[in-house]
Amino acid sequence: MKSREEIQASMEAGLAASGKKIEEFKAKMAEGGAEVSEDAAKHLAEMEAMWASGKSKLDELSAASDEKFEELWADTKENWESISSRMEEGWASVTDKFKSFFS
């Protein structure tokens, strides 16, 4: 099993990468102005909600004692992997859906 530090570092890296993608997407949407579709705005809101959920889990784990961390991680691991997977799928969907608009 990974150490607490490795788990937290991995989560932080994933959140940082996703946060960067969200900011890049927002910038592209701002460039598009009124032409940005409702689907793009909805997708952005969904991605931000997933990011916030992941950040909340990381904050909870970071604040936990070592003993509580193990318990929380056991409960969180599957959910974290699901969030990470859904975010990656979401970015792939955005790329496919909006590639021509943002090119």
Backbone as XML, in Angstrom:
<?xml version="1.0"?>
<chain id="A" units="angstrom">
  <residue number="1" name="MET">
    <atom name="N" x="0.840" y="-1.182" z="0.000"/>
    <atom name="CA" x="0.000" y="0.000" z="0.000"/>
    <atom name="C" x="0.882" y="1.240" z="0.000"/>
  </residue>
  <residue number="2" name="LYS">
    <atom name="N" x="0.429" y="2.271" z="-0.695"/>
    <atom name="CA" x="1.151" y="3.527" z="-0.725"/>
    <atom name="C" x="1.127" y="4.178" z="0.655"/>
  </residue>
  <residue number="3" name="SER">
    <atom name="N" x="2.133" y="4.982" z="0.913"/>
    <atom name="CA" x="2.175" y="5.707" z="2.175"/>
    <atom name="C" x="1.205" y="6.881" z="2.122"/>
  </residue>
  <residue number="4" name="ARG">
    <atom name="N" x="0.913" y="7.422" z="3.272"/>
    <atom name="CA" x="0.033" y="8.579" z="3.375"/>
    <atom name="C" x="0.570" y="9.714" z="2.502"/>
  </residue>
  <residue number="5" name="GLU">
    <atom name="N" x="1.865" y="9.958" z="2.568"/>
    <atom name="CA" x="2.469" y="11.043" z="1.809"/>
    <atom name="C" x="2.317" y="10.813" z="0.300"/>
  </residue>
  <residue number="6" name="GLU">
    <atom name="N" x="2.501" y="9.570" z="-0.128"/>
    <atom name="CA" x="2.356" y="9.250" z="-1.550"/>
    <atom name="C" x="0.908" y="9.430" z="-2.013"/>
  </residue>
  <residue number="7" name="ILE">
    <atom name="N" x="-0.022" y="9.005" z="-1.179"/>
    <atom name="CA" x="-1.438" y="9.140" z="-1.513"/>
    <atom name="C" x="-1.799" y="10.613" z="-1.642"/>
  </residue>
  <residue number="8" name="GLN">
    <atom name="N" x="-1.408" y="11.398" z="-0.648"/>
    <atom name="CA" x="-1.738" y="12.816" z="-0.667"/>
    <atom name="C" x="-1.050" y="13.523" z="-1.839"/>
  </residue>
  <residue number="9" name="ALA">
    <atom name="N" x="0.191" y="13.186" z="-2.115"/>
    <atom name="CA" x="0.910" y="13.801" z="-3.237"/>
    <atom name="C" x="0.230" y="13.465" z="-4.558"/>
  </residue>
  <residue number="10" name="SER">
    <atom name="N" x="-0.202" y="12.223" z="-4.699"/>
    <atom name="CA" x="-0.890" y="11.800" z="-5.908"/>
    <atom name="C" x="-2.209" y="12.554" z="-6.072"/>
  </residue>
  <residue number="11" name="MET">
    <atom name="N" x="-2.956" y="12.692" z="-4.991"/>
    <atom name="CA" x="-4.214" y="13.425" z="-5.039"/>
    <atom name="C" x="-3.963" y="14.891" z="-5.381"/>
  </residue>
  <residue number="12" name="GLU">
    <atom name="N" x="-2.956" y="15.480" z="-4.746"/>
    <atom name="CA" x="-2.633" y="16.886" z="-5.006"/>
    <atom name="C" x="-2.244" y="17.094" z="-6.464"/>
  </residue>
  <residue number="13" name="ALA">
    <atom name="N" x="-1.446" y="16.185" z="-7.008"/>
    <atom name="CA" x="-1.029" y="16.290" z="-8.405"/>
    <atom name="C" x="-2.227" y="16.178" z="-9.344"/>
  </residue>
  <residue number="14" name="GLY">
    <atom name="N" x="-3.110" y="15.238" z="-9.052"/>
    <atom name="CA" x="-4.306" y="15.076" z="-9.875"/>
    <atom name="C" x="-5.205" y="16.295" z="-9.825"/>
  </residue>
  <residue number="15" name="LEU">
    <atom name="N" x="-5.381" y="16.848" z="-8.634"/>
    <atom name="CA" x="-6.202" y="18.047" z="-8.495"/>
    <atom name="C" x="-5.555" y="19.247" z="-9.178"/>
  </residue>
  <residue number="16" name="ALA">
    <atom name="N" x="-4.247" y="19.361" z="-9.061"/>
    <atom name="CA" x="-3.548" y="20.474" z="-9.709"/>
    <atom name="C" x="-3.700" y="20.393" z="-11.226"/>
  </residue>
  <residue number="17" name="ALA">
    <atom name="N" x="-3.533" y="19.194" z="-11.774"/>
    <atom name="CA" x="-3.678" y="19.015" z="-13.221"/>
    <atom name="C" x="-5.104" y="19.322" z="-13.671"/>
  </residue>
  <residue number="18" name="SER">
    <atom name="N" x="-6.069" y="18.849" z="-12.916"/>
    <atom name="CA" x="-7.466" y="19.107" z="-13.264"/>
    <atom name="C" x="-7.805" y="20.586" z="-13.102"/>
  </residue>
  <residue number="19" name="GLY">
    <atom name="N" x="-7.275" y="21.211" z="-12.053"/>
    <atom name="CA" x="-7.502" y="22.640" z="-11.847"/>
    <atom name="C" x="-6.947" y="23.457" z="-12.998"/>
  </residue>
  <residue number="20" name="LYS">
    <atom name="N" x="-5.790" y="23.052" z="-13.490"/>
    <atom name="CA" x="-5.171" y="23.737" z="-14.632"/>
    <atom name="C" x="-6.047" y="23.581" z="-15.872"/>
  </residue>
  <residue number="21" name="LYS">
    <atom name="N" x="-6.564" y="22.382" z="-16.089"/>
    <atom name="CA" x="-7.433" y="22.148" z="-17.237"/>
    <atom name="C" x="-8.705" y="22.987" z="-17.132"/>
  </residue>
  <residue number="22" name="ILE">
    <atom name="N" x="-9.252" y="23.089" z="-15.928"/>
    <atom name="CA" x="-10.454" y="23.901" z="-15.720"/>
    <atom name="C" x="-10.160" y="25.356" z="-16.068"/>
  </residue>
  <residue number="23" name="GLU">
    <atom name="N" x="-9.044" y="25.873" z="-15.597"/>
    <atom name="CA" x="-8.688" y="27.269" z="-15.882"/>
    <atom name="C" x="-8.459" y="27.482" z="-17.379"/>
  </residue>
  <residue number="24" name="GLU">
    <atom name="N" x="-7.816" y="26.530" z="-18.040"/>
    <atom name="CA" x="-7.611" y="26.635" z="-19.488"/>
    <atom name="C" x="-8.946" y="26.620" z="-20.228"/>
  </residue>
  <residue number="25" name="PHE">
    <atom name="N" x="-9.848" y="25.763" z="-19.773"/>
    <atom name="CA" x="-11.165" y="25.672" z="-20.390"/>
    <atom name="C" x="-11.932" y="26.978" z="-20.189"/>
  </residue>
  <residue number="26" name="LYS">
    <atom name="N" x="-11.850" y="27.549" z="-18.989"/>
    <atom name="CA" x="-12.512" y="28.836" z="-18.724"/>
    <atom name="C" x="-11.965" y="29.917" z="-19.651"/>
  </residue>
  <residue number="27" name="ALA">
    <atom name="N" x="-10.659" y="29.933" z="-19.839"/>
    <atom name="CA" x="-10.046" y="30.933" z="-20.718"/>
    <atom name="C" x="-10.544" y="30.770" z="-22.148"/>
  </residue>
  <residue number="28" name="LYS">
    <atom name="N" x="-10.615" y="29.517" z="-22.597"/>
    <atom name="CA" x="-11.116" y="29.263" z="-23.948"/>
    <atom name="C" x="-12.580" y="29.681" z="-24.073"/>
  </residue>
  <residue number="29" name="MET">
    <atom name="N" x="-13.353" y="29.431" z="-23.032"/>
    <atom name="CA" x="-14.756" y="29.835" z="-23.053"/>
    <atom name="C" x="-14.868" y="31.357" z="-23.099"/>
  </residue>
  <residue number="30" name="ALA">
    <atom name="N" x="-14.024" y="32.056" z="-22.358"/>
    <atom name="CA" x="-14.042" y="33.521" z="-22.361"/>
    <atom name="C" x="-13.699" y="34.064" z="-23.749"/>
  </residue>
  <residue number="31" name="GLU">
    <atom name="N" x="-12.767" y="33.396" z="-24.417"/>
    <atom name="CA" x="-12.410" y="33.791" z="-25.780"/>
    <atom name="C" x="-13.591" y="33.613" z="-26.729"/>
  </residue>
  <residue number="32" name="GLY">
    <atom name="N" x="-14.401" y="32.589" z="-26.459"/>
    <atom name="CA" x="-15.545" y="32.297" z="-27.320"/>
    <atom name="C" x="-16.706" y="33.237" z="-27.114"/>
  </residue>
  <residue number="33" name="GLY">
    <atom name="N" x="-16.722" y="33.936" z="-25.977"/>
    <atom name="CA" x="-17.788" y="34.897" z="-25.690"/>
    <atom name="C" x="-19.165" y="34.274" z="-25.743"/>
  </residue>
  <residue number="34" name="ALA">
    <atom name="N" x="-20.076" y="34.981" z="-26.364"/>
    <atom name="CA" x="-21.473" y="34.551" z="-26.419"/>
    <atom name="C" x="-21.659" y="33.298" z="-27.262"/>
  </residue>
  <residue number="35" name="GLU">
    <atom name="N" x="-20.666" y="32.962" z="-28.062"/>
    <atom name="CA" x="-20.779" y="31.783" z="-28.922"/>
    <atom name="C" x="-20.607" y="30.468" z="-28.163"/>
  </residue>
  <residue number="36" name="VAL">
    <atom name="N" x="-20.102" y="30.543" z="-26.946"/>
    <atom name="CA" x="-19.871" y="29.324" z="-26.168"/>
    <atom name="C" x="-21.213" y="28.657" z="-25.890"/>
  </residue>
  <residue number="37" name="SER">
    <atom name="N" x="-21.255" y="27.396" z="-26.161"/>
    <atom name="CA" x="-22.523" y="26.678" z="-26.039"/>
    <atom name="C" x="-22.916" y="26.439" z="-24.589"/>
  </residue>
  <residue number="38" name="GLU">
    <atom name="N" x="-24.191" y="26.209" z="-24.424"/>
    <atom name="CA" x="-24.736" y="25.863" z="-23.108"/>
    <atom name="C" x="-24.134" y="24.547" z="-22.619"/>
  </residue>
  <residue number="39" name="ASP">
    <atom name="N" x="-23.886" y="23.629" z="-23.544"/>
    <atom name="CA" x="-23.270" y="22.352" z="-23.189"/>
    <atom name="C" x="-21.890" y="22.555" z="-22.573"/>
  </residue>
  <residue number="40" name="ALA">
    <atom name="N" x="-21.121" y="23.494" z="-23.134"/>
    <atom name="CA" x="-19.780" y="23.760" z="-22.617"/>
    <atom name="C" x="-19.866" y="24.312" z="-21.200"/>
  </residue>
  <residue number="41" name="ALA">
    <atom name="N" x="-20.786" y="25.235" z="-20.975"/>
    <atom name="CA" x="-20.949" y="25.824" z="-19.650"/>
    <atom name="C" x="-21.408" y="24.767" z="-18.639"/>
  </residue>
  <residue number="42" name="LYS">
    <atom name="N" x="-22.306" y="23.907" z="-19.055"/>
    <atom name="CA" x="-22.790" y="22.826" z="-18.179"/>
    <atom name="C" x="-21.646" y="21.874" z="-17.851"/>
  </residue>
  <residue number="43" name="HIS">
    <atom name="N" x="-20.861" y="21.553" z="-18.865"/>
    <atom name="CA" x="-19.738" y="20.639" z="-18.653"/>
    <atom name="C" x="-18.734" y="21.256" z="-17.682"/>
  </residue>
  <residue number="44" name="LEU">
    <atom name="N" x="-18.453" y="22.533" z="-17.849"/>
    <atom name="CA" x="-17.534" y="23.208" z="-16.946"/>
    <atom name="C" x="-18.042" y="23.137" z="-15.511"/>
  </residue>
  <residue number="45" name="ALA">
    <atom name="N" x="-19.308" y="23.393" z="-15.306"/>
    <atom name="CA" x="-19.888" y="23.340" z="-13.959"/>
    <atom name="C" x="-19.751" y="21.938" z="-13.362"/>
  </residue>
  <residue number="46" name="GLU">
    <atom name="N" x="-19.960" y="20.913" z="-14.170"/>
    <atom name="CA" x="-19.822" y="19.536" z="-13.694"/>
    <atom name="C" x="-18.373" y="19.241" z="-13.300"/>
  </residue>
  <residue number="47" name="MET">
    <atom name="N" x="-17.437" y="19.696" z="-14.130"/>
    <atom name="CA" x="-16.024" y="19.458" z="-13.835"/>
    <atom name="C" x="-15.594" y="20.200" z="-12.573"/>
  </residue>
  <residue number="48" name="GLU">
    <atom name="N" x="-16.087" y="21.419" z="-12.403"/>
    <atom name="CA" x="-15.762" y="22.171" z="-11.189"/>
    <atom name="C" x="-16.336" y="21.494" z="-9.947"/>
  </residue>
  <residue number="49" name="ALA">
    <atom name="N" x="-17.531" y="20.936" z="-10.064"/>
    <atom name="CA" x="-18.138" y="20.228" z="-8.938"/>
    <atom name="C" x="-17.341" y="18.978" z="-8.582"/>
  </residue>
  <residue number="50" name="MET">
    <atom name="N" x="-16.889" y="18.240" z="-9.591"/>
    <atom name="CA" x="-16.074" y="17.057" z="-9.317"/>
    <atom name="C" x="-14.743" y="17.463" z="-8.687"/>
  </residue>
  <residue number="51" name="TRP">
    <atom name="N" x="-14.143" y="18.549" z="-9.182"/>
    <atom name="CA" x="-12.876" y="19.032" z="-8.626"/>
    <atom name="C" x="-13.069" y="19.417" z="-7.157"/>
  </residue>
  <residue number="52" name="ALA">
    <atom name="N" x="-14.153" y="20.118" z="-6.866"/>
    <atom name="CA" x="-14.437" y="20.539" z="-5.493"/>
    <atom name="C" x="-14.642" y="19.328" z="-4.582"/>
  </residue>
  <residue number="53" name="SER">
    <atom name="N" x="-15.292" y="18.300" z="-5.097"/>
    <atom name="CA" x="-15.496" y="17.082" z="-4.323"/>
    <atom name="C" x="-14.159" y="16.419" z="-4.006"/>
  </residue>
  <residue number="54" name="GLY">
    <atom name="N" x="-13.300" y="16.343" z="-5.008"/>
    <atom name="CA" x="-11.966" y="15.772" z="-4.795"/>
    <atom name="C" x="-11.151" y="16.591" z="-3.810"/>
  </residue>
  <residue number="55" name="LYS">
    <atom name="N" x="-11.232" y="17.914" z="-3.920"/>
    <atom name="CA" x="-10.502" y="18.801" z="-3.008"/>
    <atom name="C" x="-11.007" y="18.625" z="-1.583"/>
  </residue>
  <residue number="56" name="SER">
    <atom name="N" x="-12.288" y="18.485" z="-1.428"/>
    <atom name="CA" x="-12.881" y="18.270" z="-0.111"/>
    <atom name="C" x="-12.365" y="16.978" z="0.520"/>
  </residue>
  <residue number="57" name="LYS">
    <atom name="N" x="-12.285" y="15.919" z="-0.289"/>
    <atom name="CA" x="-11.765" y="14.634" z="0.209"/>
    <atom name="C" x="-10.304" y="14.766" z="0.608"/>
  </residue>
  <residue number="58" name="LEU">
    <atom name="N" x="-9.515" y="15.458" z="-0.203"/>
    <atom name="CA" x="-8.111" y="15.661" z="0.129"/>
    <atom name="C" x="-7.977" y="16.454" z="1.425"/>
  </residue>
  <residue number="59" name="ASP">
    <atom name="N" x="-8.765" y="17.497" z="1.574"/>
    <atom name="CA" x="-8.711" y="18.296" z="2.799"/>
    <atom name="C" x="-9.064" y="17.461" z="4.026"/>
  </residue>
  <residue number="60" name="GLU">
    <atom name="N" x="-10.066" y="16.618" z="3.882"/>
    <atom name="CA" x="-10.483" y="15.747" z="4.972"/>
    <atom name="C" x="-9.364" y="14.772" z="5.348"/>
  </residue>
  <residue number="61" name="LEU">
    <atom name="N" x="-8.747" y="14.178" z="4.338"/>
    <atom name="CA" x="-7.659" y="13.242" z="4.587"/>
    <atom name="C" x="-6.441" y="13.952" z="5.193"/>
  </residue>
  <residue number="62" name="SER">
    <atom name="N" x="-6.135" y="15.136" z="4.703"/>
    <atom name="CA" x="-4.978" y="15.880" z="5.192"/>
    <atom name="C" x="-5.122" y="16.254" z="6.666"/>
  </residue>
  <residue number="63" name="ALA">
    <atom name="N" x="-6.338" y="16.526" z="7.081"/>
    <atom name="CA" x="-6.587" y="16.949" z="8.458"/>
    <atom name="C" x="-6.695" y="15.766" z="9.433"/>
  </residue>
  <residue number="64" name="ALA">
    <atom name="N" x="-6.808" y="14.572" z="8.911"/>
    <atom name="CA" x="-7.027" y="13.387" z="9.747"/>
    <atom name="C" x="-5.744" y="12.938" z="10.442"/>
  </residue>
  <residue number="65" name="SER">
    <atom name="N" x="-5.928" y="12.354" z="11.612"/>
    <atom name="CA" x="-4.803" y="11.715" z="12.296"/>
    <atom name="C" x="-4.370" y="10.517" z="11.461"/>
  </residue>
  <residue number="66" name="ASP">
    <atom name="N" x="-3.193" y="9.981" z="11.753"/>
    <atom name="CA" x="-2.706" y="8.828" z="10.992"/>
    <atom name="C" x="-3.674" y="7.651" z="11.072"/>
  </residue>
  <residue number="67" name="GLU">
    <atom name="N" x="-4.194" y="7.406" z="12.255"/>
    <atom name="CA" x="-5.128" y="6.299" z="12.431"/>
    <atom name="C" x="-6.412" y="6.540" z="11.644"/>
  </residue>
  <residue number="68" name="LYS">
    <atom name="N" x="-6.939" y="7.734" z="11.763"/>
    <atom name="CA" x="-8.180" y="8.086" z="11.064"/>
    <atom name="C" x="-7.949" y="8.127" z="9.544"/>
  </residue>
  <residue number="69" name="PHE">
    <atom name="N" x="-6.735" y="8.524" z="9.130"/>
    <atom name="CA" x="-6.410" y="8.576" z="7.708"/>
    <atom name="C" x="-6.620" y="7.222" z="7.049"/>
  </residue>
  <residue number="70" name="GLU">
    <atom name="N" x="-6.098" y="6.172" z="7.681"/>
    <atom name="CA" x="-6.229" y="4.820" z="7.113"/>
    <atom name="C" x="-7.694" y="4.448" z="6.922"/>
  </residue>
  <residue number="71" name="GLU">
    <atom name="N" x="-8.500" y="4.760" z="7.909"/>
    <atom name="CA" x="-9.932" y="4.463" z="7.845"/>
    <atom name="C" x="-10.603" y="5.286" z="6.739"/>
  </residue>
  <residue number="72" name="LEU">
    <atom name="N" x="-10.303" y="6.585" z="6.696"/>
    <atom name="CA" x="-10.894" y="7.455" z="5.683"/>
    <atom name="C" x="-10.453" y="7.060" z="4.282"/>
  </residue>
  <residue number="73" name="TRP">
    <atom name="N" x="-9.170" y="6.713" z="4.136"/>
    <atom name="CA" x="-8.671" y="6.338" z="2.820"/>
    <atom name="C" x="-9.337" y="5.065" z="2.336"/>
  </residue>
  <residue number="74" name="ALA">
    <atom name="N" x="-9.554" y="4.126" z="3.220"/>
    <atom name="CA" x="-10.233" y="2.886" z="2.835"/>
    <atom name="C" x="-11.626" y="3.202" z="2.287"/>
  </residue>
  <residue number="75" name="ASP">
    <atom name="N" x="-12.310" y="4.157" z="2.914"/>
    <atom name="CA" x="-13.648" y="4.548" z="2.459"/>
    <atom name="C" x="-13.603" y="5.439" z="1.216"/>
  </residue>
  <residue number="76" name="THR">
    <atom name="N" x="-12.534" y="6.186" z="1.056"/>
    <atom name="CA" x="-12.425" y="7.196" z="0.009"/>
    <atom name="C" x="-11.800" y="6.676" z="-1.272"/>
  </residue>
  <residue number="77" name="LYS">
    <atom name="N" x="-10.941" y="5.670" z="-1.169"/>
    <atom name="CA" x="-10.143" y="5.219" z="-2.308"/>
    <atom name="C" x="-10.983" y="4.953" z="-3.554"/>
  </residue>
  <residue number="78" name="GLU">
    <atom name="N" x="-12.016" y="4.171" z="-3.422"/>
    <atom name="CA" x="-12.840" y="3.831" z="-4.581"/>
    <atom name="C" x="-13.521" y="5.080" z="-5.141"/>
  </residue>
  <residue number="79" name="ASN">
    <atom name="N" x="-14.029" y="5.925" z="-4.246"/>
    <atom name="CA" x="-14.686" y="7.151" z="-4.673"/>
    <atom name="C" x="-13.687" y="8.067" z="-5.396"/>
  </residue>
  <residue number="80" name="TRP">
    <atom name="N" x="-12.466" y="8.168" z="-4.853"/>
    <atom name="CA" x="-11.443" y="9.003" z="-5.475"/>
    <atom name="C" x="-11.106" y="8.486" z="-6.877"/>
  </residue>
  <residue number="81" name="GLU">
    <atom name="N" x="-10.949" y="7.193" z="-6.996"/>
    <atom name="CA" x="-10.640" y="6.617" z="-8.299"/>
    <atom name="C" x="-11.780" y="6.858" z="-9.285"/>
  </residue>
  <residue number="82" name="SER">
    <atom name="N" x="-13.012" y="6.811" z="-8.793"/>
    <atom name="CA" x="-14.170" y="7.080" z="-9.638"/>
    <atom name="C" x="-14.191" y="8.541" z="-10.092"/>
  </residue>
  <residue number="83" name="ILE">
    <atom name="N" x="-13.926" y="9.459" z="-9.162"/>
    <atom name="CA" x="-13.890" y="10.881" z="-9.502"/>
    <atom name="C" x="-12.795" y="11.128" z="-10.535"/>
  </residue>
  <residue number="84" name="SER">
    <atom name="N" x="-11.613" y="10.573" z="-10.304"/>
    <atom name="CA" x="-10.492" y="10.755" z="-11.223"/>
    <atom name="C" x="-10.833" y="10.226" z="-12.612"/>
  </residue>
  <residue number="85" name="SER">
    <atom name="N" x="-11.426" y="9.064" z="-12.659"/>
    <atom name="CA" x="-11.796" y="8.452" z="-13.928"/>
    <atom name="C" x="-12.849" y="9.290" z="-14.646"/>
  </residue>
  <residue number="86" name="ARG">
    <atom name="N" x="-13.865" y="9.746" z="-13.907"/>
    <atom name="CA" x="-14.920" y="10.567" z="-14.513"/>
    <atom name="C" x="-14.354" y="11.883" z="-15.030"/>
  </residue>
  <residue number="87" name="MET">
    <atom name="N" x="-13.396" y="12.466" z="-14.312"/>
    <atom name="CA" x="-12.800" y="13.713" z="-14.783"/>
    <atom name="C" x="-12.015" y="13.481" z="-16.067"/>
  </residue>
  <residue number="88" name="GLU">
    <atom name="N" x="-11.255" y="12.413" z="-16.127"/>
    <atom name="CA" x="-10.496" y="12.112" z="-17.345"/>
    <atom name="C" x="-11.442" y="11.866" z="-18.519"/>
  </residue>
  <residue number="89" name="GLU">
    <atom name="N" x="-12.512" y="11.125" z="-18.269"/>
    <atom name="CA" x="-13.498" y="10.885" z="-19.320"/>
    <atom name="C" x="-14.151" y="12.197" z="-19.741"/>
  </residue>
  <residue number="90" name="GLY">
    <atom name="N" x="-14.391" y="13.056" z="-18.766"/>
    <atom name="CA" x="-14.989" y="14.361" z="-19.055"/>
    <atom name="C" x="-14.103" y="15.217" z="-19.927"/>
  </residue>
  <residue number="91" name="TRP">
    <atom name="N" x="-12.797" y="15.210" z="-19.639"/>
    <atom name="CA" x="-11.883" y="15.999" z="-20.463"/>
    <atom name="C" x="-11.806" y="15.433" z="-21.870"/>
  </residue>
  <residue number="92" name="ALA">
    <atom name="N" x="-11.829" y="14.136" z="-21.985"/>
    <atom name="CA" x="-11.804" y="13.524" z="-23.315"/>
    <atom name="C" x="-13.058" y="13.916" z="-24.088"/>
  </residue>
  <residue number="93" name="SER">
    <atom name="N" x="-14.187" y="13.937" z="-23.393"/>
    <atom name="CA" x="-15.447" y="14.329" z="-24.017"/>
    <atom name="C" x="-15.403" y="15.777" z="-24.469"/>
  </residue>
  <residue number="94" name="VAL">
    <atom name="N" x="-14.865" y="16.643" z="-23.621"/>
    <atom name="CA" x="-14.747" y="18.059" z="-23.980"/>
    <atom name="C" x="-13.869" y="18.208" z="-25.206"/>
  </residue>
  <residue number="95" name="THR">
    <atom name="N" x="-12.767" y="17.512" z="-25.220"/>
    <atom name="CA" x="-11.853" y="17.598" z="-26.347"/>
    <atom name="C" x="-12.564" y="17.179" z="-27.627"/>
  </residue>
  <residue number="96" name="ASP">
    <atom name="N" x="-13.273" y="16.079" z="-27.574"/>
    <atom name="CA" x="-13.969" y="15.602" z="-28.766"/>
    <atom name="C" x="-15.106" y="16.540" z="-29.173"/>
  </residue>
  <residue number="97" name="LYS">
    <atom name="N" x="-15.889" y="16.969" z="-28.181"/>
    <atom name="CA" x="-17.075" y="17.753" z="-28.452"/>
    <atom name="C" x="-16.771" y="19.157" z="-28.923"/>
  </residue>
  <residue number="98" name="PHE">
    <atom name="N" x="-15.774" y="19.771" z="-28.310"/>
    <atom name="CA" x="-15.525" y="21.189" z="-28.549"/>
    <atom name="C" x="-14.225" y="21.480" z="-29.271"/>
  </residue>
  <residue number="99" name="LYS">
    <atom name="N" x="-13.587" y="20.426" z="-29.777"/>
    <atom name="CA" x="-12.287" y="20.595" z="-30.434"/>
    <atom name="C" x="-12.372" y="21.612" z="-31.570"/>
  </residue>
  <residue number="100" name="SER">
    <atom name="N" x="-13.355" y="21.497" z="-32.417"/>
    <atom name="CA" x="-13.450" y="22.408" z="-33.558"/>
    <atom name="C" x="-13.756" y="23.828" z="-33.106"/>
  </residue>
  <residue number="101" name="PHE">
    <atom name="N" x="-14.545" y="23.980" z="-32.076"/>
    <atom name="CA" x="-14.888" y="25.322" z="-31.593"/>
    <atom name="C" x="-13.667" y="26.018" z="-31.004"/>
  </residue>
  <residue number="102" name="PHE">
    <atom name="N" x="-12.865" y="25.287" z="-30.235"/>
    <atom name="CA" x="-11.731" y="25.892" z="-29.535"/>
    <atom name="C" x="-10.429" y="25.829" z="-30.328"/>
  </residue>
  <residue number="103" name="SER">
    <atom name="N" x="-10.460" y="25.328" z="-31.549"/>
    <atom name="CA" x="-9.240" y="25.233" z="-32.344"/>
    <atom name="C" x="-8.841" y="26.592" z="-32.889"/>
  </residue>
</chain>
